[in-house]
Amino acid sequence: MFTPLLWMVMPAAAIEIPHEQYHLDNGLNVILMEDHSLPQVVINLWYGVGSKDEAVGRSGFAHLFEHLMFMGTSRLPGSGFDDLMEEHGGWNNAWTSEDATDYYSVGPDNLVNLLLWMEADRMEGLAQAMTQEKLDLQREVVRNERRQGSEDAPYGEVWLVMPAAMYPVGHPYAHTVIGSHEDLQSATLEDVTGFFNTWYVPNNASLVVAGDFDPTAMKATIQELFGDIKSQPLPIRPEFETPDVPVTPLVELTDQVQIPMSVMTWHTPAAFAPGDADLDVVAAILAEGRTSRLYNRLVHEEGRAQEVYAYQYSQMLSSVFIIETKPTEDHTLEELEVAISEELSRLAEEGPTEQELTRVKNQLEVDFVRSLESLHGRASRLNRYHYLTGDPGWLQQDLNRYRQVTVEDVQAAAATLTERRRTLVRVRPEEGSEE
């Protein structure tokens, strides 16, 4: 007989992800989330290191190490990590951001001990098994990823120039996650093992085990596998002020594309800080769905834009609000930029209608709850809350942020999106690429 999913709608529409949190003596944060509805487990191991923690001249290390983590240890050499997991019906993936690196594995419940052993093995033994050959191989993989995903991709150059246009030199967000070719090429084996030994330690990690398992047995297994891995003092991270205005207000680019694109970006409050949720609402009012303000005016009514998007990209230290648009034939980027500024000013002055605000908040809540349907989604959210708020059970407070947004909050948030505080990146077709 199946038990209900462990996230649930509670009285008065309260929601939670029941879990248990504790720490090992070496500082490893552990979160257990039982869910016996399916014979499945998810292991989510979150390391508190991202591109913001890279030294000047060493950009791209956090993402490079995401790749190196799959290159094998002395006990599980070569591609053994993937081979062993997939042989038993599991799968895995990982991602790196400005703020963190996350590794997750999914498989049948009888695979849980193996998945945990593999994570403990590479936390303890990856640096000792690192070789120049592995570094050289993955360095070229990452450099090719940069070429294919950014340099040779339509409009990809935008995201390479944006950090330096937004943040001053030395700021943790002033370089890209992918890093530069120069920094990647100059990385030595000593650099890489030093980065691992500094950041890939249990006191900088949070382990979520979610799914069908026995908690008593699980605690004993986690202690046995992870308990003897040594912790290390973490570097003291310097404090940085959030910039109010960009470093470079306007960047003009050309690319091998047929349609111009304009990308507007503003500095905004950090993830979960006051104003962050307000800007999610602003983004939805502006460009979520056919009835949103920018889409309705620029695409549907006036036919001046092919597409328009708006979103709040929330980060640990500070966030960015982004609006992207492409004009239709016989219209210009400058036309669209003026119209967008007009709509931002109108939203700041008049605010949304109550009907408009209710529609957007309802849709955001539906999307919020839907994101909790998968076991992996809930496991990841527990780790995200732990890392950014210190409380893995911050789900209800998160939802409340959206429920409490008022017309006045939307006006105030929109009023911050002024031309003075904006970085504008324009991409125009290279000569001959329009044909």
Secondary structure, 3 states (H helix, E strand, C coil): CCCCCCCEECHHHCEECCCEEEECCCCCEEEEEECCCCCEEEEEEEECCCHHHCCCCCCCHHHHHHHHCCCECCCCECCHHHHHHHHCCCEEEEEECCCCEEEEEEEEHHHHHHHHHHHHHHHHHCHHHCCHHHHHHHHHHHHHHHHHHHHCCCCCHHHHHHHHHHCCCCCCCCCCCCCCHHHHHHCCHHHHHHHHHHHCCHHHEEEEEEECCCHHHHHHHHHHHHCCCCCCCCCCCCCCCCCCCCCCCEEEEEECCCCCEEEEEEEECCCCCCCHHHHHHHHHHHHCCCCCHHHHHHHHHCCCEEEEEEEEECCCCCEEEEEEEEECCCCCHHHHHHHHHHHHHHHHHHCCCHHHHHHHHHHHHHHHHHCCCCHHHHHHHHHHHHHHHCCCCCHHHHHHHHHCCCHHHHHHHHHCCCHHHEEEEEEEECCCCCC
